[in-house]
Amino acid sequence: MDDRNHLLKEWYLEFAVGSVSNRGIINKAEYLPKIIQANKGREFYRSMFLYDESVNDYVKENNSISNFKGTKYINTIILDIDLKGQAQGNETIEHVLELVDVLNGKGIGNELINVWFSGTGFHIHIPNVYQFQPSSDLDKIVRASIKRDFGEYVDI
């Protein structure tokens, strides 16, 4: 696929409002800012992957996005740091700061890094710096890349 064509494609994403257990809501990615605005002040989660239009029928048939084999894309890479069982929140924060230093060392500037508290740790959002292209295997490719480059810092 031409590098620019995926930008023009109509992508969908999964999100949850109120609790991560409320997953399964699929909507056009272009509506994300409006959906976030409408749910301001509430817990909000979005899928890391964007999906092609076939995801709608898949979720209707399976009541879940799990095992979806259609085309996926990614515009935001989400690095998850959940250090469960730690007595000190400061240790988690230090771990996040170490990862930010690693990202900086790979040429990813602070202006491209967004850190969010997730309730049990942190999510670090960075743009698609790997330039991953749409693929039905993209989830496996992204997870392997994250594990290779950041495995000692993140939960996979």
DSSP file with accessible surface (Angstrom, degrees, kcal/mol):
  #  RESIDUE AA STRUCTURE BP1 BP2  ACC     N-H-->O    O-->H-N    N-H-->O    O-->H-N    TCO  KAPPA ALPHA  PHI   PSI    X-CA   Y-CA   Z-CA
    1    1 A M              0   0  132      0, 0.0     5,-0.0     0, 0.0     0, 0.0   0.000 360.0 360.0 360.0 134.0    0.0    0.0    0.0
    2    2 A D    >>  -     0   0   71      1,-0.1     4,-1.0     2,-0.1     3,-0.7  -0.303 360.0-118.2 -57.7 139.3    1.3    3.5   -0.9
    3    3 A D  T 34 S+     0   0   87      1,-0.3     4,-0.3     2,-0.2    -1,-0.1   0.800 112.9  44.3 -54.5 -30.4    2.5    5.3    2.2
    4    4 A R  T >> S+     0   0  168      1,-0.2     3,-0.9     2,-0.1     4,-0.8   0.769  97.7  71.5 -89.2 -23.8   -0.1    8.0    1.7
    5    5 A N  H X> S+     0   0   88     -3,-0.7     4,-1.1     1,-0.3     3,-0.8   0.865  91.7  57.8 -62.5 -36.7   -3.1    5.8    0.9
    6    6 A H  H 3< S+     0   0    6     -4,-1.0    -1,-0.3     1,-0.2    -2,-0.1   0.795 100.9  58.5 -66.1 -22.6   -3.5    4.6    4.4
    7    7 A L  H <4 S+     0   0  117     -3,-0.9    -1,-0.2    -4,-0.3    -2,-0.2   0.784 108.0  45.7 -74.0 -26.2   -3.8    8.2    5.6
    8    8 A L  H << S+     0   0  146     -4,-0.8    -1,-0.2    -3,-0.8    -2,-0.2   0.653  92.0 103.6 -89.0 -17.8   -6.9    8.6    3.3
    9    9 A K  S  < S-     0   0   62     -4,-1.1     2,-0.8     1,-0.1    -3,-0.0  -0.290  80.8-112.5 -66.8 149.5   -8.5    5.3    4.3
   10   10 A E        -     0   0   79     19,-0.0     2,-0.3    18,-0.0    43,-0.2  -0.748  42.7-169.4 -84.9 108.6  -11.5    5.3    6.7
   11   11 A W        -     0   0   18     -2,-0.8    18,-2.9    -4,-0.1    19,-0.5  -0.735   9.0-153.2-102.3 153.3  -10.2    3.7    9.8
   12   12 A Y  E     -AB  28  51A  25     39,-2.7    39,-3.2    -2,-0.3     2,-0.3  -0.843   8.0-164.2-120.0 156.4  -12.1    2.5   12.9
   13   13 A L  E     -A   27   0A   3     14,-2.6    14,-2.0    -2,-0.3     2,-0.4  -0.953  17.7-125.7-138.6 159.9  -11.1    2.1   16.5
   14   14 A E  E     +A   26   0A  21     35,-0.5    33,-2.9    -2,-0.3     2,-0.3  -0.840  33.8 173.2-100.3 141.6  -12.3    0.4   19.6
   15   15 A F  E     -AC  25  46A  15     10,-2.2    10,-1.2    -2,-0.4     2,-0.4  -0.947  20.2-151.1-143.8 166.7  -12.8    2.3   22.7
   16   16 A A  E     - C   0  45A   1     29,-2.4    29,-2.5    -2,-0.3     2,-0.4  -0.998   7.2-158.6-138.0 140.2  -14.2    2.0   26.2
   17   17 A V  E    S+ C   0  44A  14     -2,-0.4     2,-0.3     5,-0.3    27,-0.2  -0.968  74.4   5.5-121.3 134.6  -15.8    4.6   28.5
   18   18 A G  S    S+     0   0   27     25,-2.8     2,-0.3    -2,-0.4    25,-0.2  -0.120 131.9  14.1  91.9 -39.2  -16.0    4.3   32.3
   19   19 A S  S >  S-     0   0   40     -2,-0.3     3,-2.1    24,-0.2    -2,-0.1  -0.954  72.1-118.2-164.3 148.2  -14.1    1.1   32.5
   20   20 A V  G >  S+     0   0   65     -2,-0.3     3,-1.0     1,-0.3    -1,-0.1   0.786 112.1  69.4 -62.4 -22.7  -11.8   -1.0   30.3
   21   21 A S  G 3  S+     0   0   88      1,-0.3    -1,-0.3    -3,-0.1    -3,-0.0   0.623  82.7  73.6 -72.0  -8.9  -14.4   -3.8   30.7
   22   22 A N  G <  S+     0   0   78     -3,-2.1     3,-0.3     2,-0.0    -5,-0.3   0.092  72.4 136.8 -90.4  24.0  -16.8   -1.7   28.5
   23   23 A R    <   +     0   0  155     -3,-1.0    -7,-0.1     1,-0.2     3,-0.1  -0.083  29.8  75.2 -61.8 170.3  -14.7   -2.5   25.4
   24   24 A G        +     0   0   29      1,-0.4     2,-0.6    -9,-0.1    -1,-0.2   0.379  55.4 128.5 106.3  -1.3  -16.4   -3.4   22.2
   25   25 A I  E     -A   15   0A  75    -10,-1.2   -10,-2.2    -3,-0.3     2,-0.4  -0.778  39.4-166.9 -87.8 123.5  -17.6    0.0   21.0
   26   26 A I  E     +A   14   0A  29     -2,-0.6     2,-0.3   -12,-0.2   -12,-0.2  -0.929  16.5 153.9-113.9 134.7  -16.4    0.6   17.4
   27   27 A N  E     -A   13   0A  55    -14,-2.0   -14,-2.6    -2,-0.4     2,-0.1  -0.971  50.7 -75.4-151.1 165.5  -16.5    4.0   15.7
   28   28 A K  E >   -A   12   0A  50     -2,-0.3     3,-1.7   -16,-0.2   -16,-0.3  -0.395  38.7-131.3 -63.5 135.8  -14.7    5.9   13.0
   29   29 A A  G >  S+     0   0   23    -18,-2.9     3,-2.0     1,-0.3    -1,-0.1   0.831 104.3  67.5 -59.2 -31.8  -11.3    7.1   14.1
   30   30 A E  G 3  S+     0   0  125    -19,-0.5    -1,-0.3     1,-0.3     4,-0.3   0.742  95.7  56.8 -63.8 -20.2  -12.1   10.6   12.8
   31   31 A Y  G <> S+     0   0   84     -3,-1.7     4,-2.4     1,-0.2     3,-0.3   0.475  76.5 101.3 -87.5  -3.6  -14.7   10.9   15.5
   32   32 A L  H <> S+     0   0   27     -3,-2.0     4,-2.8     1,-0.2     5,-0.3   0.908  78.1  51.2 -52.3 -48.8  -12.3   10.3   18.4
   33   33 A P  H  > S+     0   0   91      0, 0.0     4,-2.4     0, 0.0    -1,-0.2   0.919 113.1  46.2 -57.8 -39.8  -11.9   14.0   19.4
   34   34 A K  H  > S+     0   0  155     -3,-0.3     4,-2.3    -4,-0.3    -2,-0.2   0.893 112.4  50.5 -68.3 -38.7  -15.7   14.4   19.6
   35   35 A I  H  X S+     0   0   20     -4,-2.4     4,-0.9     2,-0.2    -1,-0.2   0.924 111.9  47.5 -65.4 -42.8  -16.1   11.1   21.5
   36   36 A I  H >< S+     0   0   78     -4,-2.8     3,-0.9    -5,-0.2    -2,-0.2   0.939 111.6  50.4 -62.5 -46.1  -13.4   12.2   24.0
   37   37 A Q  H >< S+     0   0  119     -4,-2.4     3,-1.3    -5,-0.3    -2,-0.2   0.905 108.3  52.5 -59.7 -40.5  -15.0   15.6   24.4
   38   38 A A  H 3< S+     0   0   82     -4,-2.3    -1,-0.3     1,-0.3    -2,-0.2   0.707 114.9  42.8 -69.2 -18.6  -18.4   14.1   25.1
   39   39 A N  T X< S+     0   0   29     -4,-0.9     3,-2.1    -3,-0.9    -1,-0.3   0.050  80.0 155.9-115.9  24.3  -16.9   11.9   27.8
   40   40 A K  T <   +     0   0  157     -3,-1.3     3,-0.1     1,-0.3    -3,-0.1  -0.225  68.0  22.0 -54.8 133.2  -14.7   14.5   29.5
   41   41 A G  T 3  S+     0   0   87      1,-0.3     2,-0.3     3,-0.0    -1,-0.3   0.396 104.4 102.2  89.4  -4.0  -14.0   13.6   33.1
   42   42 A R  S <  S-     0   0  144     -3,-2.1    -1,-0.3    -6,-0.2    -3,-0.1  -0.788  85.5 -91.2-109.5 155.7  -14.7    9.9   32.6
   43   43 A E        -     0   0  103     -2,-0.3   -25,-2.8   -25,-0.2     2,-0.4  -0.417  50.4-173.3 -59.2 139.4  -12.2    7.0   32.2
   44   44 A F  E     -C   17   0A  52    -27,-0.2     2,-0.4   -26,-0.1   -27,-0.2  -0.994  12.6-179.2-144.6 132.0  -11.5    6.6   28.5
   45   45 A Y  E     -C   16   0A  54    -29,-2.5   -29,-2.4    -2,-0.4     2,-0.3  -0.984   4.6-168.8-129.4 141.8   -9.5    3.9   26.7
   46   46 A R  E     -C   15   0A  47     -2,-0.4   -31,-0.2   -31,-0.2     2,-0.1  -0.942  30.1-104.0-126.9 152.3   -8.8    3.5   23.0
   47   47 A S        -     0   0   15    -33,-2.9   -31,-0.0    -2,-0.3   -32,-0.0  -0.389  19.6-135.2 -68.2 150.0   -7.4    0.7   21.1
   48   48 A M  S    S+     0   0   32     -2,-0.1    28,-0.5    30,-0.1    27,-0.5   0.836  87.4  65.3 -72.3 -30.6   -3.8    1.0   19.9
   49   49 A F  S    S-     0   0    8     25,-0.1   -35,-0.5    26,-0.1     2,-0.3  -0.651  71.7-144.1 -98.9 149.4   -4.8   -0.3   16.5
   50   50 A L  E     - D   0  73A   5     23,-3.4    23,-2.6    -2,-0.3     2,-0.3  -0.826  23.4-150.4-102.2 148.0   -7.0    1.2   13.9
   51   51 A Y  E     -BD  12  72A  20    -39,-3.2   -39,-2.7    -2,-0.3    21,-0.2  -0.875  12.8-113.0-124.1 153.1   -9.1   -1.3   11.9
   52   52 A D    >   -     0   0   17     19,-1.9     3,-2.0    -2,-0.3     4,-0.2  -0.207  48.6 -89.4 -75.7 173.7  -10.5   -1.5    8.4
   53   53 A E  T >> S+     0   0   96      1,-0.3     3,-1.5   -43,-0.2     4,-0.5   0.736 118.1  75.5 -61.7 -20.5  -14.3   -1.3    7.9
   54   54 A S  H 3> S+     0   0   49      1,-0.3     4,-1.9     2,-0.2    -1,-0.3   0.690  76.9  79.0 -67.1 -12.8  -14.7   -5.1    8.1
   55   55 A V  H <> S+     0   0    0     -3,-2.0     4,-2.7     1,-0.2     5,-0.3   0.847  83.8  62.6 -63.0 -32.2  -14.2   -4.8   11.9
   56   56 A N  H <> S+     0   0   43     -3,-1.5     4,-2.1    -4,-0.2    -1,-0.2   0.952 107.4  40.5 -60.4 -50.4  -17.8   -3.7   12.2
   57   57 A D  H  X S+     0   0   98     -4,-0.5     4,-2.2     1,-0.2    -1,-0.2   0.895 114.0  55.1 -64.8 -38.9  -19.2   -7.0   10.9
   58   58 A Y  H  X S+     0   0   50     -4,-1.9     4,-2.3     1,-0.2     6,-0.3   0.937 109.7  45.0 -60.5 -47.0  -16.6   -9.0   12.8
   59   59 A V  H  X S+     0   0   18     -4,-2.7     4,-2.3     1,-0.2     5,-0.2   0.901 111.5  53.5 -67.4 -37.6  -17.6   -7.5   16.2
   60   60 A K  H  < S+     0   0  156     -4,-2.1    -1,-0.2    -5,-0.3    -2,-0.2   0.912 115.5  40.5 -61.3 -40.2  -21.3   -7.9   15.4
   61   61 A E  H  < S+     0   0  152     -4,-2.2    -2,-0.2     1,-0.2    -1,-0.2   0.829 129.0  28.3 -76.7 -33.4  -20.8  -11.6   14.7
   62   62 A N  H  < S-     0   0   77     -4,-2.3    -2,-0.2     2,-0.2    -3,-0.2   0.447  89.6-133.4-111.1  -5.8  -18.3  -12.3   17.6
   63   63 A N  S  < S+     0   0  147     -4,-2.3     2,-0.3    -5,-0.2    -4,-0.1   0.751  83.9  64.5  56.0  23.3  -19.2   -9.7   20.2
   64   64 A S  S    S-     0   0   46     -6,-0.3    -2,-0.2    -5,-0.2    -1,-0.1  -0.961  74.7-136.6-165.6 154.6  -15.5   -9.0   20.5
   65   65 A I    >   +     0   0   20     -2,-0.3     3,-1.8    -3,-0.1    -6,-0.1   0.569  67.7 123.4 -90.5 -11.0  -12.6   -7.6   18.5
   66   66 A S  T 3  S+     0   0   70      1,-0.3    -2,-0.1    -4,-0.1    -4,-0.0  -0.211  77.5  12.0 -55.1 134.8  -10.4  -10.4   19.8
   67   67 A N  T 3  S+     0   0  114      1,-0.2    -1,-0.3     2,-0.0     2,-0.2   0.609  82.1 165.8  71.0  15.7   -8.8  -12.5   17.0
   68   68 A F    <   -     0   0   12     -3,-1.8    -1,-0.2     1,-0.1    -3,-0.1  -0.447  18.1-169.8 -60.9 128.0   -9.8  -10.0   14.2
   69   69 A K        +     0   0  136     -2,-0.2    -1,-0.1     2,-0.0     3,-0.1   0.385  47.4 105.3-104.8   1.3   -7.8  -11.0   11.1
   70   70 A G  S    S-     0   0   18      1,-0.2     2,-0.2   -18,-0.1    65,-0.1  -0.010  84.6 -58.9 -74.0-174.3   -8.6   -8.0    8.9
   71   71 A T        -     0   0   43     63,-0.1   -19,-1.9    66,-0.1     2,-0.3  -0.440  54.7-170.2 -72.2 135.4   -6.2   -5.1    8.1
   72   72 A K  E     -DE  51 135A   7     63,-1.8    63,-2.0   -21,-0.2     2,-0.3  -0.894   5.7-173.0-122.8 154.9   -4.9   -3.1   11.0
   73   73 A Y  E     -D   50   0A  19    -23,-2.6   -23,-3.4    -2,-0.3     2,-0.4  -0.914  10.0-148.5-139.3 164.9   -3.0    0.2   11.1
   74   74 A I        +     0   0    0     -2,-0.3   -25,-0.1    58,-0.3     3,-0.1  -0.997  24.9 163.0-140.1 132.3   -1.4    2.2   13.9
   75   75 A N  S    S+     0   0   66    -27,-0.5    53,-1.1    -2,-0.4     2,-0.4   0.540  78.1  40.7-116.0 -19.6   -0.9    5.9   14.3
   76   76 A T  E    S-F  127   0B  29    -28,-0.5     2,-0.5    51,-0.2    -1,-0.3  -0.988  70.8-149.4-133.3 122.9   -0.1    6.0   18.0
   77   77 A I  E     -F  126   0B   0     49,-3.1    49,-2.3    -2,-0.4     2,-0.6  -0.799  14.6-155.4 -90.9 128.3    2.1    3.5   19.8
   78   78 A I  E     -F  125   0B  26     -2,-0.5     2,-0.6    47,-0.2    47,-0.2  -0.930   4.5-162.7-111.5 117.5    1.1    2.9   23.4
   79   79 A L  E     -F  124   0B   1     45,-3.0    45,-2.8    -2,-0.6     2,-0.5  -0.887  13.7-150.9 -99.0 123.1    3.7    1.7   25.8
   80   80 A D  E     -F  123   0B  43     -2,-0.6    75,-3.2    75,-0.5     2,-0.5  -0.840  15.1-176.0-103.6 126.0    2.1    0.3   29.0
   81   81 A I  E     +F  122   0B   0     41,-3.0    41,-2.5    -2,-0.5     2,-0.5  -0.928  14.2 159.8-122.6 102.7    3.9    0.4   32.3
   82   82 A D        -     0   0   22     -2,-0.5     2,-1.0    39,-0.2    39,-0.2  -0.946  13.6-176.7-121.8 104.8    1.9   -1.3   35.1
   83   83 A L    >   -     0   0   47     -2,-0.5     3,-1.2    37,-0.5     9,-0.1  -0.702  17.4-167.0-103.3  78.5    4.1   -2.3   38.0
   84   84 A K  T 3   +     0   0  161     -2,-1.0     3,-0.1     1,-0.2    -2,-0.0  -0.336  64.7  26.9 -66.4 146.5    1.6   -4.1   40.1
   85   85 A G  T 3  S+     0   0   87      1,-0.3     2,-0.3     2,-0.0    -1,-0.2   0.432  82.0 138.7  84.9  -1.6    2.4   -4.9   43.7
   86   86 A Q    <   -     0   0   58     -3,-1.2    -1,-0.3     1,-0.1    -3,-0.0  -0.603  43.0-156.6 -79.4 137.4    4.9   -2.1   44.2
   87   87 A A  S    S+     0   0   98     -2,-0.3     2,-0.6     1,-0.1    -1,-0.1   0.770  77.8  62.1 -80.0 -26.7    4.6   -0.3   47.5
   88   88 A Q    >>  -     0   0  103      1,-0.1     4,-0.8     2,-0.0     3,-0.7  -0.893  58.3-164.9-110.9 118.4    6.2    2.9   46.2
   89   89 A G  H 3> S+     0   0   50     -2,-0.6     4,-2.1     1,-0.2     3,-0.2   0.799  91.1  68.1 -64.2 -27.2    4.6    5.0   43.4
   90   90 A N  H 3> S+     0   0  110      1,-0.2     4,-2.6     2,-0.2    -1,-0.2   0.843  93.2  57.2 -63.3 -32.5    7.9    6.8   43.1
   91   91 A E  H <> S+     0   0  105     -3,-0.7     4,-2.0     2,-0.2    -1,-0.2   0.907 106.7  48.8 -64.4 -39.8    9.5    3.6   41.7
   92   92 A T  H  X S+     0   0   14     -4,-0.8     4,-2.3     2,-0.2    -2,-0.2   0.927 111.0  49.8 -64.8 -43.4    6.9    3.5   38.9
   93   93 A I  H  X S+     0   0   73     -4,-2.1     4,-2.6     1,-0.2    -2,-0.2   0.916 109.6  51.2 -62.8 -42.3    7.6    7.1   38.1
   94   94 A E  H  X S+     0   0  108     -4,-2.6     4,-2.3     1,-0.2    -1,-0.2   0.901 108.6  52.4 -61.0 -39.1   11.3    6.5   38.0
   95   95 A H  H  X S+     0   0   40     -4,-2.0     4,-2.0     2,-0.2    -2,-0.2   0.911 109.5  49.1 -62.9 -42.0   10.7    3.6   35.6
   96   96 A V  H  X S+     0   0    9     -4,-2.3     4,-2.4     2,-0.2    -2,-0.2   0.928 110.3  50.5 -63.2 -44.8    8.7    5.9   33.4
   97   97 A L  H  X S+     0   0   85     -4,-2.6     4,-2.2     1,-0.2    -2,-0.2   0.883 108.3  52.9 -64.2 -36.5   11.4    8.5   33.4
   98   98 A E  H  X S+     0   0   88     -4,-2.3     4,-2.1     2,-0.2    -1,-0.2   0.923 109.3  49.2 -62.3 -43.4   14.0    5.9   32.5
   99   99 A L  H  X S+     0   0    0     -4,-2.0     4,-2.8     2,-0.2    -2,-0.2   0.905 107.7  53.7 -64.8 -39.6   11.9    4.8   29.5
  100  100 A V  H  X S+     0   0   20     -4,-2.4     4,-2.8     1,-0.2    -1,-0.2   0.924 108.3  51.0 -60.1 -41.2   11.5    8.5   28.4
  101  101 A D  H  X S+     0   0  108     -4,-2.2     4,-2.3     2,-0.2    -1,-0.2   0.906 109.6  50.0 -61.6 -40.9   15.4    8.7   28.5
  102  102 A V  H  X S+     0   0   38     -4,-2.1     4,-1.1     2,-0.2    -2,-0.2   0.932 110.7  49.3 -63.4 -43.5   15.6    5.6   26.3
  103  103 A L  H ><>S+     0   0    0     -4,-2.8     5,-2.4     1,-0.2     3,-0.8   0.927 110.5  50.5 -60.5 -45.0   13.1    7.1   23.9
  104  104 A N  H ><5S+     0   0   53     -4,-2.8     3,-2.0     1,-0.2    -1,-0.2   0.909 106.3  55.8 -58.9 -40.6   15.1   10.3   23.8
  105  105 A G  H 3<5S+     0   0   71     -4,-2.3    -1,-0.2     1,-0.3    -2,-0.2   0.734 103.5  54.9 -65.3 -21.8   18.2    8.2   23.1
  106  106 A K  T <<5S-     0   0  108     -4,-1.1    -1,-0.3    -3,-0.8    -2,-0.2   0.261 128.4 -98.6 -92.9   8.7   16.5    6.7   20.1
  107  107 A G  T < 5S+     0   0   67     -3,-2.0     2,-0.9     1,-0.2    -3,-0.2   0.593  81.2 135.5  88.5  10.7   15.8   10.2   18.7
  108  108 A I      < -     0   0   12     -5,-2.4    -1,-0.2    -6,-0.2    -2,-0.2  -0.831  47.3-144.7 -95.1 107.0   12.3   10.5   19.9
  109  109 A G    >   -     0   0   19     -2,-0.9     3,-2.2     1,-0.1     4,-0.4  -0.261  21.8-109.8 -73.4 158.2   12.0   14.0   21.4
  110  110 A N  G >  S+     0   0  100      1,-0.3     3,-1.3     2,-0.2    -1,-0.1   0.790 115.5  68.0 -56.4 -28.8   10.0   15.0   24.4
  111  111 A E  G 3  S+     0   0  156      1,-0.3    -1,-0.3     3,-0.0    -2,-0.0   0.698 102.3  47.0 -67.3 -15.0    7.6   16.9   22.1
  112  112 A L  G <  S+     0   0   68     -3,-2.2     2,-0.5    15,-0.0    -1,-0.3   0.441  97.8  86.7-101.8  -2.2    6.5   13.5   20.6
  113  113 A I    <   -     0   0   18     -3,-1.3     2,-0.5    -4,-0.4    13,-0.2  -0.883  51.6-176.2-108.8 125.6    6.0   11.8   24.0
  114  114 A N  E     -G  125   0B  89     11,-2.5    11,-3.4    -2,-0.5     2,-0.5  -0.985   8.8-160.1-119.1 127.4    2.8   11.9   26.0
  115  115 A V  E     -G  124   0B  65     -2,-0.5     2,-0.4     9,-0.2     9,-0.2  -0.925  11.0-176.7-110.8 128.5    2.6   10.3   29.4
  116  116 A W  E     -G  123   0B 142      7,-3.1     7,-2.9    -2,-0.5     2,-0.3  -0.975  28.6-122.0-125.6 137.9   -0.8    9.4   30.8
  117  117 A F  E     -G  122   0B 146     -2,-0.4     5,-0.3     5,-0.2    -2,-0.0  -0.616  23.7-168.8 -73.6 132.3   -1.7    7.9   34.2
  118  118 A S        -     0   0   18      3,-2.7     4,-0.2    -2,-0.3    -1,-0.1   0.440  44.4-103.6-105.8  -0.9   -3.6    4.7   33.6
  119  119 A G  S    S+     0   0   49      2,-0.7     3,-0.1     1,-0.0    -2,-0.1  -0.174 117.9  37.9 104.3 -40.7   -5.0    4.0   37.1
  120  120 A T  S    S-     0   0   84    -39,-0.1   -37,-0.5   -36,-0.0     2,-0.3   0.199 136.1 -36.6-123.5  11.5   -2.4    1.2   37.8
  121  121 A G  S    S-     0   0    3    -39,-0.2    -3,-2.7   -37,-0.0    -2,-0.7  -0.917  83.5 -56.6 167.3-138.0    0.6    2.7   36.1
  122  122 A F  E     -FG  81 117B  38    -41,-2.5   -41,-3.0    -2,-0.3     2,-0.4  -0.964  23.1-147.5-140.4 151.9    1.2    4.8   33.0
  123  123 A H  E     -FG  80 116B  42     -7,-2.9    -7,-3.1    -2,-0.3     2,-0.6  -0.981  14.8-157.7-114.8 131.4    0.7    4.8   29.2
  124  124 A I  E     -FG  79 115B   0    -45,-2.8   -45,-3.0    -2,-0.4     2,-0.5  -0.957   8.9-158.5-110.0 120.7    3.3    6.5   27.1
  125  125 A H  E     +FG  78 114B  37    -11,-3.4   -11,-2.5    -2,-0.6   -47,-0.2  -0.866  17.1 167.6-101.6 130.3    2.0    7.5   23.7
  126  126 A I  E     -F   77   0B   3    -49,-2.3   -49,-3.1    -2,-0.5   -13,-0.1  -0.949  37.2-102.9-132.2 155.0    4.4    8.1   20.8
  127  127 A P  E     -F   76   0B  47      0, 0.0     2,-3.0     0, 0.0   -51,-0.2  -0.178  55.1 -76.9 -69.0 173.9    3.6    8.5   17.1
  128  128 A N    >   +     0   0   24    -53,-1.1     3,-1.6     1,-0.2   -52,-0.1  -0.372  64.7 161.8 -71.5  69.7    4.2    5.7   14.6
  129  129 A V  T 3   +     0   0   59     -2,-3.0    -1,-0.2     1,-0.3   -53,-0.0   0.692  69.9  59.8 -68.6 -18.0    8.0    6.3   14.6
  130  130 A Y  T 3  S-     0   0   62     -3,-0.2    -1,-0.3     2,-0.0    -2,-0.1   0.579 104.2-131.4 -81.9 -12.5    8.6    2.9   13.1
  131  131 A Q    <   -     0   0  142     -3,-1.6    -2,-0.1     1,-0.2    -3,-0.0   0.887  33.4-169.3  58.6  43.2    6.5    3.8   10.1
  132  132 A F        -     0   0   19    -58,-0.1   -58,-0.3     1,-0.1    -1,-0.2  -0.363   8.8-141.9 -59.9 140.6    4.5    0.6   10.4
  133  133 A Q        -     0   0   68      1,-0.1   -61,-0.1   -60,-0.1    -1,-0.1  -0.721  30.7 -80.4-105.1 156.0    2.3   -0.1    7.4
  134  134 A P        +     0   0   22      0, 0.0     2,-0.3     0, 0.0   -61,-0.2  -0.242  64.2 148.8 -55.7 140.4   -1.2   -1.6    7.4
  135  135 A S  B >   -E   72   0A  35    -63,-2.0   -63,-1.8   -65,-0.1     3,-0.9  -0.961  57.9-121.7-167.2 153.7   -1.3   -5.3    7.6
  136  136 A S  T 3  S+     0   0   52     -2,-0.3     3,-0.2   -65,-0.2   -63,-0.1   0.704 118.1  47.1 -75.0 -17.8   -3.3   -8.2    9.0
  137  137 A D  T >> S+     0   0   81      1,-0.2     4,-2.0     2,-0.1     3,-0.6   0.242  77.1 112.6-102.5  11.4   -0.3   -9.2   11.1
  138  138 A L  H <> S+     0   0    2     -3,-0.9     4,-3.0     1,-0.2     5,-0.3   0.862  70.3  58.8 -58.1 -37.7    0.5   -5.7   12.4
  139  139 A D  H 3> S+     0   0   33     -3,-0.2     4,-2.3     1,-0.2    -1,-0.2   0.923 108.9  45.1 -59.6 -40.9   -0.4   -6.5   16.0
  140  140 A K  H <> S+     0   0  114     -3,-0.6     4,-2.2     2,-0.2    -1,-0.2   0.905 113.9  49.6 -68.0 -40.4    2.2   -9.2   16.1
  141  141 A I  H  X S+     0   0   76     -4,-2.0     4,-2.2     2,-0.2    -2,-0.2   0.933 113.0  46.1 -65.1 -45.3    4.8   -7.0   14.4
  142  142 A V  H  X S+     0   0    0     -4,-3.0     4,-2.8     2,-0.2     5,-0.2   0.942 112.7  49.3 -65.1 -47.0    4.2   -4.1   16.7
  143  143 A R  H  X S+     0   0  115     -4,-2.3     4,-2.7    -5,-0.3    -1,-0.2   0.908 111.7  49.2 -61.2 -40.8    4.3   -6.3   19.9
  144  144 A A  H  X S+     0   0   59     -4,-2.2     4,-2.5     2,-0.2    -1,-0.2   0.909 112.4  48.5 -65.0 -39.3    7.6   -7.9   18.7
  145  145 A S  H  X S+     0   0   11     -4,-2.2     4,-2.5     2,-0.2     5,-0.3   0.921 112.9  46.9 -66.8 -43.2    9.1   -4.5   18.1
  146  146 A I  H  X S+     0   0   11     -4,-2.8     4,-3.2     2,-0.2     5,-0.3   0.927 113.3  49.1 -64.7 -43.6    8.0   -3.1   21.4
  147  147 A K  H  X S+     0   0  141     -4,-2.7     4,-1.5    -5,-0.2    -2,-0.2   0.933 113.6  47.1 -61.4 -43.7    9.3   -6.2   23.2
  148  148 A R  H  < S+     0   0  164     -4,-2.5    -2,-0.2    -5,-0.2    -1,-0.2   0.924 124.1  30.2 -62.8 -46.6   12.6   -6.0   21.4
  149  149 A D  H  < S+     0   0   38     -4,-2.5    -2,-0.2    -5,-0.2    -1,-0.2   0.759 139.8  13.1 -90.2 -26.0   13.2   -2.3   22.0
  150  150 A F  H >X S+     0   0    2     -4,-3.2     3,-2.5    -5,-0.3     4,-1.7   0.227  80.6 124.0-136.7  13.4   11.5   -1.7   25.3
  151  151 A G  T 3< S+     0   0   31     -4,-1.5     5,-0.1    -5,-0.3    -3,-0.1   0.775  74.0  56.0 -54.1 -32.2   10.7   -5.1   26.8
  152  152 A E  T 34 S+     0   0  155      1,-0.2    -1,-0.3    -5,-0.2    -5,-0.1   0.638 116.2  37.8 -77.7  -9.1   12.5   -4.4   30.1
  153  153 A Y  T <4 S+     0   0   34     -3,-2.5     2,-0.2   -54,-0.0    -2,-0.2   0.690 110.8  54.3-108.8 -28.2   10.4   -1.3   30.7
  154  154 A V  S  < S-     0   0   10     -4,-1.7     2,-0.5    -8,-0.2   -73,-0.2  -0.721  73.7-116.4-116.5 162.4    6.9   -2.2   29.5
  155  155 A D              0   0   69    -75,-3.2   -75,-0.5    -2,-0.2    -3,-0.1  -0.826 360.0 360.0 -92.8 127.8    4.2   -4.8   30.0
  156  156 A I              0   0  107     -2,-0.5   -77,-0.0    -5,-0.1   -13,-0.0  -0.794 360.0 360.0-103.3 360.0    3.5   -6.6   26.8
